[in-house]
Structures are given as structure tokens and as C-alpha cells.
Amino acid sequence: MEDMQLVILMGGKATRLAPLSYSLPKGLLTINSKPAIFNMMSEYIKRGLHDIIFVVSPSNEAIVKSFVEKSFEGLKVKYIVQNDPKGPLHAFQLCKDYIEKPTLLLLGDTLCEADLDYSYDWLGYMTISDNSHSRWCLIKTNSDEDVTAIIDKPNYTPETNKVLIGLYNFRNPEVLKECLGKDYELHRGELQLSSMIEEYSKKVQMKGLLIKSWYDTGTLRDYNMTMAKNIAGRSFNRFKLDEFGVLTKESEYSKLKTEIKWLDTIQHSDLAFLIPQFFGYTIDGNKTTYKIEMVNGKTLTEYFNFYEISEDNWTYIFDKLLKTGNLMWSKKAPKDAPNIEELSKYMYITKTIDRIKEWHRQDILEKDYIYANGEKLLGFNIVFEKLQDKINNLIKTSKNYYSIIHGDICFSNVIYFPETNTFKFIDPRGNFGTDTIYGDARYDVAKTRHNYHGLYDYITLDMFKLKEKAPDNFEYSFFTGKMINPMLFDEIVEKHGYNIDEIELIEGLLFISMIPLHSDDPEAQIMYYITGLKCLNSQLEKEEAK
């Protein structure tokens, strides 16, 4: 897609999404812990598209710029302000002088699949089965999918159920510029894209392209339904959000019993304010469900990955996060709790070894060294063996940190409320080597470090590019270079009484052990391996320097 440019229309007032759109443009509203427009942009950027035009409003120009500059680096971006919005066609017409390549037009509230064929002119559509024709611009096509008619928001039921969804591919830039330069009549008080598309279709044959996975975010009702359908979770879990904000999580009991035990215990303790309200659980044969309050708020992942926040504010936020965590970590395990050294040995040694054996890339794992962006790193088998004394000391000292833990206190499981600088913790592990709410508190702290230092979410959310030159030689880069210096966070970790070397050692083991859990994303697995090796090699260098 290097020969293409992308135009994104975000200049509308989004009145149909009020009151959500009072604080953010609709393209930046969250879908599955990511701004909606990011889901589309990242796919195109991974495919080589770097030339993007945004049409923005005077009120959202600054925040759109901030989002793009924080999330992506190295793009050729043009911002055009639509001061007097007269509809989507008017917004597109403002781009006329900057159209230089085949152009993909994306409406800011469109969320759909991006792995499509861009070699011909097409209009993306979906099919409807209700009588909502008057809401949509529809197309008719023949048996070859050639567009034969365009019908914009009819007040009757037409002989087609193909509705345009806001993704259009124009391969002829000269014809497109010519059509954008024409004068069109207002319809319903605005200039409609359908008028220009109809004109373009007279000169270039357009086809309809069925978009199979598409989500509507145009109205508050549509947005709520899309949110409910896009609640992320592990493959063995199923989610359902009802109309009253109660989230039901379903799986086999063995998968959920530790979470249920943790939630039930915390709910009936003085730490209950740290979690969403827990409404209990049911068991029906092999199926277990529990219900919990759906907390409305952004996770720390969203703030860290997508929004420009000053170092002073991050210092304030992260310090409070550790203070809040310490409310759990100060609750020491009772004397009859399972032996923490045995549990730590399993978590830090046995599980790591067992997990890494499951990785299908044993050709990488067997290498004594790998090179990552030119940096020479000892392979896992060697560095893990050389760090045994240090890992054994980690296990021996775990009794000093034996307390209530969350078990998966990564940024995506922390909902943050900036108005009060407070947090809610979601999706606990409830297991540290066995079914217990207790464990090594340093494990929780390492989970936070693997976000700000190891950039776990940047990897998981596919915000990177990786090139495998050989099984022992890799080059990678992240979409953005605007990251907070991890030393800022490390200083706070140490201020709260934790040894950053111990935390980094656990972090490295975490990255290695999570590799087989992400078999659906082989590139992410390699990035986890590289990141884990960097942590472990760092600790080996410090150990050998003593």
C-alpha cells in the first residue's frame, strides 16, 4: 500500500453520539481498549501506507494531532481543518489539492476488516435485514458486483439491502480530483458523498465489496452495541454485557475458579473498593459463569499507549498506583498458607521451562546467541543457566514479600479515573503456583514493569514492525518513539522498597513464559522472546560486573 494515501474524515460534530462526543471525537472513542481509528490505521501502516490526510474540526484538531503523534512515528500527515462543516463531501473536497495517489477514504466512525484487495475501485458495503434503509446510502450491483445505482437514504424500501459503511477505494487520482472539484447540490442541508461517488462512477467502473466484519459506531446505541460485542478476553473465556452494565464471564470452572475465589474474598474484605462489584457465580455442569460490574473508564494501557501525558503527571499516577497496590501487598499471608518458596520455584523455574518447550520456534530457542537491532544477546538456554544462583536467591527471599496479590496487574487490567487519581483492578489471576490469593508481591510489580519497560501492550496490540533476517537475527521498531523514560517509573518502584534488579529478573521470566500463550501471533512471540532476553541479559551483565 505504499503507493496509496488514506483520507480520514473526522471533522463532523458527531451529534448522534452525544454526550460521548462532547469530550472526544467519535474516531477516538474506545473500542476494545483502543481508540476506534487506531484499529484501522495500524492495519494500513503495517501494510506500508504512510501518507495520511485528516480532516478535523477546530475543536478536535489538537487531540487528533496528539493521538497521531503519540501513536505513530514517521508518517506523512496533513491536517485540514473544516471550519464550516457542510457534510462529508465538503470535508473530502477540502482534500482535493492534496490528492496525489490512489486514495482510500475512511469515515472516522468506521471500524471493519482491513485485509482487503485494494487493486481496483470499490465501495465497501454490508447487508441489512431490517427496515432501516432510510438511515443509509445503498447501492445496487449486478452479478459481477459492478455498481449500477446509488440510492441515498431513501424514504421507501428499495430493491437492495447493500448499505455503504464508510470505506471507499478510488484508484484514479485525476478523476477523483476532477469530481471533487465540481459543484453539488445540498441534500438534507449537507453535501453528500453519494453525489460525488455517483459522478466518479460515470467515469470509472466501481464495484461493491462486501465487508464481512464491520461495526457501527454512528449513534450512542450503535456504539454501546459495538462495545458489548468487542469485550476482549482469552480464547477460553466468553463475555456478555447486558443492558444494565453487568458483565457475565463464562468458561469451564477450572478456568474461572481461581478468579472467583479471589473476587469473592476481596469483595468481603476492606479491599472491596479496589475492584468492581462482584455479583456471585453459578455452576452448571462444566459451565461456570460469574457476574461483575462493568466499570466505565479507560485502562492505563490506553493512557500509556495513545495519549500524550507529561512526565510529572505519570509520576503522580504511577506513584499512586503503587500506593494502591501496597494496600494488597501489605496484607501478609497467614502462617498456614502454602510454602511460598515451593510456589516461587514453580513460577520462576518450572513453569518457565515447561512453557518455553511449547514454543514451536525451537530453531530460534536453540541458538546460543541472537541479534536484535544489532545487539548481541545470549540465548535463553545459556542465560537462564547462568542466572540460576540469582533466580534461587529470588525464590529464597520470596517469603519477605508473601502477601495478597492480584497476579496479573498489567496496565490493561487497571482502570484509571484521572478525576480522583484512583483505580479499579479487574481480571485477577488468583493463582500463584496454586489456587491462592497470596503470592510474591514482586510478581505484581514486575507485571507493571513489563508494560512501561518491556512495552508489553505495544507488542500485544501489534504496534510494532518486525523483520526476521534469520532465526538468530531480527530487526524491529515500534510505531512511536514518544515513550516515557522507564527510569522515571523505576525510581518510583525503588522508592516503594523494591529492588529493581529483582523486578527486572521476574519481568524477563514473565516474557519468556508468556510466549506459548500467544500462538495466534508468531511475530509477537518473537518480540516477547527478544524482550525477555534483554531483561535476562541485563541481569547477567550486572551479576558478572560485581
C-alpha positions as CSV (number, residue, x, y, z in Angstrom):
1,M,0.0,0.0,0.0
2,E,3.0,2.3,-0.3
3,D,1.5,3.8,-3.5
4,M,-1.7,4.8,-1.7
5,Q,-2.9,7.6,0.5
6,L,-5.5,7.5,3.2
7,V,-8.1,10.2,3.9
8,I,-9.8,10.1,7.2
9,L,-12.8,12.4,7.8
10,M,-13.1,13.4,11.5
11,G,-14.5,17.0,11.1
12,G,-18.2,16.3,11.9
13,K,-19.8,17.3,15.1
14,A,-20.9,13.7,15.9
15,T,-24.2,15.0,17.4
16,R,-25.7,11.5,17.1
17,L,-23.0,10.3,19.6
18,A,-23.7,13.0,22.2
19,P,-22.9,13.1,25.1
20,L,-19.9,10.8,24.4
21,S,-18.6,13.1,21.6
22,Y,-18.5,16.1,23.9
23,S,-15.2,15.0,25.2
24,L,-13.6,13.1,22.3
25,P,-14.2,12.9,18.5
26,K,-16.0,9.7,17.7
27,G,-13.0,8.2,15.9
28,L,-11.1,8.3,19.2
29,L,-13.8,6.7,21.3
30,T,-12.5,3.4,22.8
31,I,-13.3,0.0,21.2
32,N,-11.6,-3.0,22.8
33,S,-9.2,-0.8,24.8
34,K,-8.0,1.1,21.7
35,P,-9.2,4.3,20.0
36,A,-11.5,3.2,17.2
37,I,-9.5,4.8,14.5
38,F,-6.3,3.1,15.7
39,N,-7.8,-0.3,14.8
40,M,-7.9,0.8,11.2
41,M,-4.8,2.9,10.9
42,S,-2.5,0.3,12.4
43,E,-3.5,-2.3,9.9
44,Y,-2.8,0.1,7.0
45,I,0.5,1.3,8.4
46,K,1.7,-2.3,8.9
47,R,1.0,-2.8,5.2
48,G,3.2,0.2,4.2
49,L,0.8,3.1,3.9
50,H,2.4,6.3,5.3
51,D,0.6,9.1,3.5
52,I,-2.5,10.2,5.5
53,I,-4.8,13.3,5.4
54,F,-7.0,14.0,8.3
55,V,-10.0,16.4,8.1
56,V,-10.6,17.7,11.6
57,S,-12.8,20.3,13.3
58,P,-11.4,23.3,15.1
59,S,-12.4,21.7,18.4
60,N,-10.8,18.3,17.9
61,E,-7.7,19.3,15.9
62,A,-5.3,19.3,18.9
63,I,-6.4,16.0,20.3
64,V,-6.3,14.2,17.0
65,K,-2.8,15.6,16.4
66,S,-1.8,14.5,19.9
67,F,-3.1,11.0,19.3
68,V,-1.4,10.5,15.9
69,E,2.0,11.9,17.1
70,K,1.9,9.7,20.2
71,S,0.8,6.5,18.5
72,F,2.7,6.7,15.2
73,E,6.0,8.0,14.0
74,G,7.4,8.6,10.5
75,L,4.1,9.3,8.8
76,K,3.5,11.9,6.2
77,V,0.4,13.5,7.8
78,K,-1.6,16.5,6.6
79,Y,-4.3,18.1,8.9
80,I,-7.1,20.0,7.2
81,V,-9.5,22.0,9.4
82,Q,-13.2,22.0,8.4
83,N,-14.2,25.3,9.9
84,D,-17.7,25.4,8.4
85,P,-18.9,21.7,8.2
86,K,-21.3,21.2,5.4
87,G,-21.2,17.4,5.3
88,P,-18.8,14.6,4.5
89,L,-18.5,15.6,0.8
90,H,-17.5,19.1,1.8
91,A,-14.8,17.6,4.1
92,F,-13.5,15.4,1.3
93,Q,-13.5,18.3,-1.2
94,L,-11.1,20.2,1.2
95,C,-8.5,17.5,0.4
96,K,-8.7,17.9,-3.4
97,D,-5.4,19.8,-3.8
98,Y,-3.6,17.1,-1.8
99,I,-4.8,14.1,-3.7
100,E,-1.7,12.6,-5.4
101,K,-2.1,8.9,-5.3
102,P,-4.9,6.2,-5.4
103,T,-6.9,7.2,-2.4
104,L,-8.7,5.2,0.3
105,L,-11.4,7.2,2.0
106,L,-12.3,6.3,5.6
107,L,-15.1,7.8,7.7
108,G,-13.9,8.3,11.3
109,D,-16.6,6.1,12.8
110,T,-15.9,3.1,10.6
111,L,-14.5,0.0,12.1
112,C,-14.1,-3.1,9.9
113,E,-11.6,-5.6,8.5
114,A,-8.7,-4.0,6.6
115,D,-7.2,-7.1,4.9
116,L,-8.8,-6.4,1.5
117,D,-7.9,-6.1,-2.2
118,Y,-7.0,-2.5,-3.0
119,S,-6.1,-3.1,-6.6
120,Y,-9.4,-1.8,-8.1
121,D,-12.1,0.8,-7.4
122,W,-14.7,-0.3,-4.9
123,L,-17.3,0.8,-2.3
124,G,-17.4,-1.2,0.9
125,Y,-20.8,-2.4,1.9
126,M,-22.6,-4.7,4.3
127,T,-26.1,-6.1,4.1
128,I,-29.0,-5.3,6.3
129,S,-32.1,-7.4,7.1
130,D,-34.3,-4.8,8.8
131,N,-36.2,-1.8,7.5
132,S,-33.6,0.8,8.4
133,H,-33.0,1.8,4.7
134,S,-33.7,5.5,5.4
135,R,-30.6,5.6,7.6
136,W,-28.2,4.5,4.9
137,C,-26.7,5.2,1.5
138,L,-27.4,2.0,-0.5
139,I,-26.0,0.6,-3.7
140,K,-27.3,-1.8,-6.4
141,T,-24.9,-4.2,-8.1
142,N,-25.1,-6.7,-10.9
143,S,-23.9,-10.3,-10.7
144,D,-20.3,-9.1,-11.2
145,E,-20.6,-6.7,-8.3
146,D,-20.5,-3.7,-10.7
147,V,-22.3,-0.8,-9.1
148,T,-25.4,0.0,-11.1
149,A,-27.1,2.5,-8.9
150,I,-26.6,4.6,-5.7
151,I,-29.6,5.3,-3.5
152,D,-29.0,7.8,-0.6
153,K,-31.2,7.4,2.4
154,P,-34.5,6.5,0.6
155,N,-37.9,7.1,2.2
156,Y,-39.1,3.8,0.7
157,T,-37.8,0.2,0.7
158,P,-35.6,-0.2,-2.4
159,E,-34.8,-3.5,-4.1
160,T,-31.4,-3.8,-2.4
161,N,-30.1,-4.3,1.1
162,K,-26.5,-3.3,0.4
163,V,-25.5,-0.3,2.5
164,L,-22.3,1.6,2.4
165,I,-20.2,1.5,5.5
166,G,-17.7,4.4,5.1
167,L,-14.7,2.7,3.4
168,Y,-14.2,3.6,-0.3
169,N,-11.3,2.9,-2.6
170,F,-10.6,5.3,-5.5
171,R,-7.8,4.2,-7.8
172,N,-7.8,7.1,-10.2
173,P,-6.5,10.3,-8.5
174,E,-7.0,12.5,-11.6
175,V,-10.6,11.5,-12.0
176,L,-11.1,11.8,-8.2
177,K,-9.7,15.4,-8.2
178,E,-11.9,16.3,-11.1
179,C,-15.0,15.0,-9.4
180,L,-14.1,16.7,-6.1
181,G,-13.8,20.0,-7.9
182,K,-17.4,20.0,-9.2
183,D,-20.3,21.9,-7.5
184,Y,-23.0,19.7,-6.0
185,E,-26.4,20.4,-4.5
186,L,-27.2,20.2,-0.8
187,H,-29.3,17.3,0.3
188,R,-30.7,17.3,3.8
189,G,-28.7,20.5,4.4
190,E,-25.4,18.9,3.6
191,L,-23.1,17.9,0.7
192,Q,-23.4,14.1,0.5
193,L,-20.6,11.8,-0.6
194,S,-23.1,9.9,-2.7
195,S,-23.2,12.8,-5.2
196,M,-19.5,12.7,-5.8
197,I,-19.4,8.9,-5.9
198,E,-22.1,8.8,-8.5
199,E,-20.1,11.3,-10.6
200,Y,-16.9,9.2,-10.2
201,S,-18.8,6.1,-11.2
202,K,-19.8,7.6,-14.5
203,K,-16.1,7.8,-15.5
204,V,-14.7,4.7,-13.6
205,Q,-16.5,1.5,-13.1
206,M,-16.8,0.9,-9.3
207,K,-17.6,-2.4,-7.7
208,G,-19.3,-3.3,-4.5
209,L,-17.1,-5.1,-1.9
210,L,-18.8,-7.0,0.9
211,I,-17.1,-6.1,4.2
212,K,-17.8,-9.1,6.4
213,S,-16.7,-7.8,9.8
214,W,-18.0,-4.3,10.3
215,Y,-19.2,-2.5,13.4
216,D,-21.4,0.6,13.5
217,T,-20.4,3.4,16.0
218,G,-22.5,6.2,14.5
219,T,-25.0,6.6,17.3
220,L,-24.9,6.1,21.0
221,R,-27.0,2.9,20.7
222,D,-24.7,1.5,17.9
223,Y,-21.6,2.4,19.9
224,N,-22.9,0.6,23.0
225,M,-23.7,-2.5,21.0
226,T,-20.3,-2.5,19.4
227,M,-18.6,-2.1,22.8
228,A,-20.6,-5.1,24.1
229,K,-19.6,-7.2,21.1
230,N,-15.9,-6.3,21.4
231,I,-15.0,-7.1,25.0
232,A,-11.6,-8.8,24.8
233,G,-10.6,-11.9,26.7
234,R,-8.6,-15.1,26.4
235,S,-9.8,-17.7,23.9
236,F,-11.3,-19.9,26.6
237,N,-13.5,-17.2,28.1
238,R,-16.8,-15.8,26.8
239,F,-18.3,-12.5,27.7
240,K,-21.7,-10.9,27.7
241,L,-22.6,-7.4,28.7
242,D,-26.2,-6.8,29.5
243,E,-28.1,-3.5,29.1
244,F,-27.7,-2.8,32.8
245,G,-23.9,-2.8,32.8
246,V,-23.5,-6.3,34.3
247,L,-20.7,-8.3,32.7
248,T,-21.0,-12.1,32.6
249,K,-17.9,-14.1,32.2
250,E,-18.3,-17.8,31.2
251,S,-15.8,-20.7,30.9
252,E,-15.1,-24.1,32.4
253,Y,-14.9,-24.0,36.2
254,S,-11.2,-24.9,36.2
255,K,-10.5,-21.7,34.2
256,L,-12.5,-19.4,36.5
257,K,-12.4,-20.9,40.0
258,T,-9.3,-19.0,41.0
259,E,-10.7,-15.7,39.8
260,I,-14.0,-16.4,41.6
261,K,-12.2,-17.2,44.8
262,W,-10.1,-14.1,44.6
263,L,-13.0,-11.8,43.8
264,D,-15.2,-13.3,46.5
265,T,-12.5,-13.0,49.1
266,I,-11.7,-9.4,48.2
267,Q,-15.3,-8.4,47.9
268,H,-15.8,-9.3,51.6
269,S,-12.7,-7.6,52.8
270,D,-11.6,-4.0,53.4
271,L,-10.1,-4.0,49.9
272,A,-13.5,-4.3,48.2
273,F,-13.3,-0.7,46.9
274,L,-10.4,-1.8,44.7
275,I,-12.5,-4.0,42.4
276,P,-15.8,-3.7,40.6
277,Q,-18.8,-5.0,42.5
278,F,-18.9,-8.8,42.3
279,F,-22.4,-10.4,41.9
280,G,-21.6,-14.0,42.5
281,Y,-21.3,-17.1,40.3
282,T,-23.2,-20.2,39.1
283,I,-22.0,-23.7,38.1
284,D,-24.0,-25.7,35.6
285,G,-22.2,-28.9,34.7
286,N,-18.9,-28.0,33.1
287,K,-20.0,-24.4,32.5
288,T,-19.3,-21.7,35.1
289,T,-20.3,-18.1,35.0
290,Y,-19.8,-15.1,37.2
291,K,-21.2,-11.7,37.1
292,I,-19.4,-8.4,37.8
293,E,-20.0,-4.7,37.4
294,M,-18.8,-3.3,34.1
295,V,-16.7,-0.3,35.1
296,N,-16.8,2.6,32.7
297,G,-13.3,4.0,32.3
298,K,-10.1,3.9,30.3
299,T,-7.3,1.4,31.3
300,L,-3.8,2.5,31.9
301,T,-2.9,0.8,28.6
302,E,-5.0,3.4,26.8
303,Y,-3.4,6.3,28.6
304,F,0.1,4.9,28.3
305,N,-0.1,3.9,24.6
306,F,-2.3,6.5,23.0
307,Y,-2.3,9.8,24.9
308,E,0.3,12.5,25.5
309,I,0.8,12.7,29.3
310,S,3.6,14.7,30.9
311,E,6.3,13.0,33.0
312,D,5.1,14.9,36.1
313,N,1.6,13.5,35.7
314,W,2.9,10.0,35.1
315,T,5.0,10.3,38.2
316,Y,1.9,11.2,40.1
317,I,-0.2,8.4,38.6
318,F,2.3,5.7,38.9
319,D,3.2,6.6,42.5
320,K,-0.5,6.4,43.4
321,L,-0.8,3.0,41.6
322,L,2.0,1.5,43.7
323,K,0.5,3.1,46.9
324,T,-2.8,1.4,46.0
325,G,-1.0,-1.9,45.2
326,N,0.6,-1.7,48.6
327,L,-2.8,-1.9,50.2
328,M,-2.9,-5.5,48.9
329,W,0.8,-6.3,49.3
330,S,0.8,-5.2,52.9
331,K,-1.8,-8.0,53.7
332,K,0.6,-10.8,54.6
333,A,-0.1,-14.4,54.0
334,P,-1.3,-16.4,57.1
335,K,1.0,-19.0,58.6
336,D,-0.9,-21.9,57.2
337,A,-0.6,-20.6,53.6
338,P,1.2,-22.9,51.1
339,N,5.0,-22.8,51.2
340,I,6.0,-19.7,49.2
341,E,9.4,-20.9,48.2
342,E,7.9,-24.0,46.6
343,L,5.4,-21.9,44.8
344,S,8.0,-19.4,43.6
345,K,10.2,-22.2,42.4
346,Y,7.4,-23.4,40.3
347,M,6.5,-19.9,39.0
348,Y,10.1,-18.8,38.2
349,I,11.7,-22.0,37.1
350,T,9.4,-25.0,36.4
351,K,6.7,-23.0,34.6
352,T,9.2,-21.1,32.6
353,I,11.0,-24.2,31.4
354,D,7.7,-26.0,30.7
355,R,6.2,-23.1,28.8
356,I,9.2,-22.4,26.6
357,K,9.3,-26.0,25.5
358,E,5.8,-25.4,24.0
359,W,7.1,-22.7,21.6
360,H,7.1,-24.0,18.0
361,R,10.1,-21.9,17.1
362,Q,12.7,-24.2,18.7
363,D,15.0,-23.2,15.8
364,I,15.2,-19.8,17.5
365,L,15.4,-21.2,21.0
366,E,18.4,-23.4,20.2
367,K,20.6,-20.5,19.2
368,D,23.4,-19.6,21.6
369,Y,23.1,-16.0,20.6
370,I,20.6,-13.9,18.7
371,Y,21.0,-10.4,17.4
372,A,18.2,-7.9,17.9
373,N,18.6,-4.5,16.2
374,G,22.3,-5.3,16.2
375,E,22.5,-6.1,19.9
376,K,24.1,-9.4,20.7
377,L,22.0,-11.4,23.3
378,L,22.8,-14.7,24.9
379,G,20.1,-17.2,24.1
380,F,17.6,-18.4,26.7
381,N,19.2,-21.8,27.5
382,I,22.5,-20.2,28.3
383,V,21.4,-17.1,30.1
384,F,18.8,-19.0,32.2
385,E,21.5,-21.4,33.4
386,K,23.9,-18.6,34.2
387,L,21.3,-16.8,36.3
388,Q,20.4,-19.9,38.4
389,D,22.0,-18.5,41.5
390,K,20.2,-15.2,41.2
391,I,16.9,-16.9,40.5
392,N,17.4,-19.2,43.5
393,N,18.0,-16.1,45.6
394,L,14.8,-14.7,44.3
395,I,13.0,-17.8,45.4
396,K,14.7,-17.7,48.8
397,T,13.7,-14.1,49.5
398,S,10.1,-14.5,48.3
399,K,9.0,-15.2,51.9
400,N,9.7,-11.5,52.6
401,Y,7.0,-10.5,50.0
402,Y,4.4,-13.2,50.7
403,S,1.1,-11.3,50.6
404,I,-2.2,-10.9,48.8
405,I,-1.5,-10.3,45.1
406,H,-3.6,-9.6,42.1
407,G,-1.5,-11.9,39.9
408,D,-2.0,-10.0,36.6
409,I,-1.8,-6.3,37.5
410,C,-0.7,-5.3,34.0
411,F,-1.9,-1.9,32.7
412,S,-4.8,-3.4,30.7
413,N,-6.2,-4.7,34.0
414,V,-6.1,-1.4,35.7
415,I,-8.9,1.1,35.1
416,Y,-7.9,4.6,35.9
417,F,-10.0,7.6,36.9
418,P,-8.0,10.8,36.5
419,E,-10.6,13.0,38.2
420,T,-9.8,11.3,41.5
421,N,-6.5,9.6,40.7
422,T,-7.9,6.3,41.7
423,F,-8.0,2.8,40.2
424,K,-10.1,-0.4,39.9
425,F,-8.4,-3.7,39.4
426,I,-10.0,-6.2,37.0
427,D,-9.4,-9.8,35.7
428,P,-7.3,-11.1,38.6
429,R,-5.3,-14.3,38.2
430,G,-6.0,-15.6,41.7
431,N,-3.2,-18.1,41.3
432,F,0.5,-18.2,42.2
433,G,1.5,-21.8,41.6
434,T,-1.7,-23.0,43.2
435,D,-5.2,-21.7,43.9
436,T,-4.5,-19.0,46.4
437,I,-4.9,-15.2,46.7
438,Y,-1.4,-15.0,48.0
439,G,2.0,-14.8,46.3
440,D,5.2,-12.9,45.8
441,A,4.3,-9.2,45.6
442,R,7.3,-8.6,43.4
443,Y,5.4,-10.6,40.7
444,D,2.7,-7.9,40.7
445,V,5.3,-5.1,40.5
446,A,7.1,-6.9,37.6
447,K,3.7,-7.1,35.8
448,T,3.6,-3.3,35.9
449,R,7.2,-3.0,34.7
450,H,6.6,-5.3,31.7
451,N,4.2,-2.6,30.5
452,Y,6.3,0.5,30.9
453,H,9.8,-1.0,30.3
454,G,9.1,-4.2,28.3
455,L,6.3,-2.4,26.3
456,Y,4.0,-5.5,26.6
457,D,1.0,-3.7,25.3
458,Y,2.8,-2.2,22.3
459,I,3.6,-5.8,21.3
460,T,0.2,-7.3,22.2
461,L,-1.7,-4.5,20.3
462,D,0.5,-5.0,17.3
463,M,2.2,-1.6,17.4
464,F,5.5,-2.7,16.0
465,K,7.2,-4.0,12.9
466,L,9.5,-7.0,12.9
467,K,11.8,-8.3,10.2
468,E,13.3,-11.8,10.7
469,K,16.5,-11.8,8.7
470,A,17.4,-15.2,10.1
471,P,16.4,-17.3,13.1
472,D,19.1,-15.5,15.1
473,N,18.9,-12.1,13.6
474,F,16.0,-9.7,14.0
475,E,15.2,-6.0,13.3
476,Y,12.2,-4.3,14.9
477,S,10.7,-0.9,15.5
478,F,7.7,0.5,17.3
479,F,5.2,2.7,15.7
480,T,6.0,5.5,18.1
481,G,9.2,6.9,19.6
482,K,7.3,9.0,22.1
483,M,7.6,6.8,25.2
484,I,8.1,7.8,28.8
485,N,11.6,7.0,30.1
486,P,11.3,3.8,32.1
487,M,13.8,5.2,34.6
488,L,11.1,7.5,35.8
489,F,9.0,4.6,36.9
490,D,11.9,2.5,38.1
491,E,12.8,5.3,40.6
492,I,9.2,5.1,42.0
493,V,9.4,1.3,42.3
494,E,12.6,1.6,44.3
495,K,11.1,4.4,46.4
496,H,8.4,1.9,47.4
497,G,11.0,-0.5,48.7
498,Y,11.5,-2.9,45.8
499,N,14.9,-3.9,44.2
500,I,14.7,-3.1,40.5
501,D,17.1,-5.9,39.6
502,E,14.8,-8.5,41.2
503,I,11.8,-6.9,39.4
504,E,13.6,-7.0,36.1
505,L,14.6,-10.6,36.6
506,I,11.0,-11.6,37.1
507,E,10.0,-9.4,34.2
508,G,12.3,-11.3,31.9
509,L,10.9,-14.7,33.1
510,L,7.4,-13.3,32.6
511,F,8.1,-12.5,28.9
512,I,9.6,-15.9,28.3
513,S,6.8,-17.8,30.0
514,M,4.0,-16.0,28.1
515,I,5.3,-16.9,24.6
516,P,3.2,-20.1,24.1
517,L,0.1,-18.3,25.2
518,H,0.2,-16.1,22.1
519,S,0.4,-18.8,19.4
520,D,-2.0,-16.8,17.3
521,D,0.6,-14.1,16.8
522,P,4.0,-15.6,15.8
523,E,5.6,-12.1,15.5
524,A,4.5,-11.1,19.0
525,Q,6.0,-14.3,20.3
526,I,9.4,-13.4,18.8
527,M,9.1,-9.9,20.3
528,Y,8.4,-11.4,23.8
529,Y,11.4,-13.6,23.4
530,I,13.7,-10.7,22.4
531,T,12.3,-8.6,25.3
532,G,12.7,-11.4,27.8
533,L,16.3,-12.0,26.7
534,K,17.1,-8.3,27.0
535,C,15.9,-8.3,30.6
536,L,17.8,-11.5,31.5
537,N,21.0,-10.4,29.7
538,S,20.8,-7.1,31.6
539,Q,20.7,-9.0,34.9
540,L,23.6,-11.3,33.8
541,E,25.7,-8.3,32.9
542,K,25.1,-6.8,36.3
543,E,25.8,-10.0,38.1
544,E,29.1,-10.5,36.2
545,A,30.1,-6.9,36.9
546,K,30.1,-7.5,40.6
